[in-house]
Amino acid sequence: MKNKLIAVLAASAMLLVVSRPMLAHHGGAQYDAKNPVTVTGTVTDYMFTNPHVQIHFDVKNENGSVDKWVAETASPQRLFGFGWNAKTLKAGDKITVTGAQLKDGQKIMSIIKLTGGNAPVLTQGAGNAE
């Protein structure tokens, strides 16, 4: 019986050690905060879900073709306090987003400021993804 208890305790300890990194929050080092970009586009999808709200939108580039962007911000719980909810944006809304783009050039950004649609202005202090 004592051996089983030790085995269960050891397995529990191992599970805690392995799962601890999953609880850690990611940092913003992957974003180029020193060179923010501003783009204007049309919302295609608005995902008001954990862990971060995501806004997918299309932006016409200088060649006239469409670039698909994703803007990420804080959790829904944090945005509720700034007047945002699951219906704040909808497909077809025109938005302008300033954000820190991923350093690898992907069209993904952490929001610094968002205006447009019927949304209250969202600024970095209101819930930038960290």
N, C-alpha and C positions, 0 to 999 in steps of 0.2 A: 504494500500500500504506500509506503514511504517513497519507493522508487517511482510510482505513478505520479505522486504529488510533485516530486522534483521534475519529472518529465513535463508535466503540465505547466509548471512555473517557468521552466526553461523555454518551452514553446511560446508561452505568453510574452516573455521578455524578448524573444527573437522577433515576434510579430510587431511589438512596439518599436524595436530598433529599425525594422524594415519599413514600417509605415510612416515613421517620423518625417522623412523627406517629402512625403505626399502632403503633409499638413503645412509645409513651409509655403509662404507666398512668394511668387516670382517678383523679381525686381524689374526696373525699367531700363537696364543696361542695353537691351537689344534695340532700343529706340534712339534715333538721332535727335535728341532734344536741342542740340546747338543749332540745327538747321531746320526749323519747322517749315512745313509746306501748307499752302492754302489752296483748296480745290472746291469747286461748286459742282453739284450734281443732283441726281434724282434718286431718291430712296427706292430700293428694290426689295429690301427685307429689313425688318426691325425686330431684333431678338432681345426682349426684355427678360433675360434669364441669367441665372448665376453661372459662373462666378463673376462675369463682366457683361454688361449690356453691349451688344454689337449692332452696328448699323451698316448694312450693305448698301452701296450706292454706285451708280454709273456716272462716270465723268467723261465728257468728250475731250479728247486731247487735241493738240495743235494740228494733227493730221486728219482730224475729223472722225477718227475711230473711237470706240468706247473702251475706257479702262474701267475695270471692276475694282472698287475699293472697299475696304472694311475699316470702320472706325470703332475703336474700343474705348470704353470708359469704365466707371466704377460699377459696383453691384447694384441691383435694383433697389435694395433696401436703402442704400445711400442716396440714390437719385429721387426716391419718394420725397425726401426732405427738401428737394429743390423743385418740387412741382411736377416731376416726371412720373409717368405710369405706363402701363402696357399699350395705351392708345395715344401716346404723345406724338408719335410719328406713324406714318402709313406709307405704303408704296405709292409713288407718284409725287410725294412732297419734294420740293426743291430745298436743298440745304447747302450751306457753305461751312466747311470744316477746316480749321487750322489745327494741325497736329504734328507730332513727332513721328516720322515715318520709320519703319524698320530699317536698320542699317544695311541689310542685305538687298535693299531696293524693292522688296515686295510692296504691293500697294495696300499695306496695312499700317494704320497709325493709331497712336494713343491721342485721344482728343485733348486739345488745349482750349479750343473754343468752338462751339457749334451754334449757328443761327439758322432760322428758317422753319418752314412748316408752321404749325401752331405751337411749336415747342418753346418753352421758356429758354432764354439764352443759357447755354451750359458752358461754364468756364472751368479751367484747370482746378481752381479752388473748390468747385462744386463736385468734383469726383473724377479726376483724371485717373486712369488705370496706372497703378504703381507696381 
